[in-house]
């Protein structure tokens, strides 16, 4: 899979979860993908939130691992 296809699939999933994140006053944006690692920027209320690791690992990362071939992890920048 090309990096552009991968970015497109990641962005589609981010679009699906963004309303839930925004409902709590936060936001998420794709920064880059390198070697299967998805780099995202969390903004708004997510910045400094104690639940950010749970949101990333149990929510976003799980969805990306299951739906986007080649993704191995999600980290914040």
Secondary structure, 3 states (H helix, E strand, C coil): CCHHHHHHHHHHHHHHHHHHHHHCCEEEEEEEEECCEEEEEEEECCCCCCCHHHHHHHHHHHHHHHHCCCCCEEEEC
